[in-house]
Amino acid sequence: MYPDRETWAERVRSTQVRVQWDPERDLFLRPLPYRSLQLGLTGRATRDYADHWIVGIRDVTGLAHRVHELVRSGDREAAAALLPRERPYPLDAQTAAVIGATTEPSDRPAP
């Protein structure tokens, strides 16, 4: 995406939002064949996120413990049924090109 490390480093210094692609994982923490977007925020983006962009916070600790119990007991189907439904984020082609994303829907397997 960048022609050299110096260009990349300058871009990192000049932005408040950093994009990183990490392997998505299944219920057993095995990597899946597609990646998830991870964002790093700095400066004003951090304040905007905390003060303006968050629309709600929900404690899911109990749910995470329940999913973990079901996975450990071997009931993958019940654990998967408790997971929140994920939807692709609508992304325009220009933004997708900047962050290295694809805009085509994927045939992702169920968790």
Secondary structure, DSSP 8 states (H G I E B T S, - for coil): --SSHHHHHHHHHT-SEEEEEEEEE-TT--EEEEEEEEEEE-HHHHHHIIIII-------HHHHHHHHHHHHHT-HHHHHHHS---------HHHHHHHT---S-------
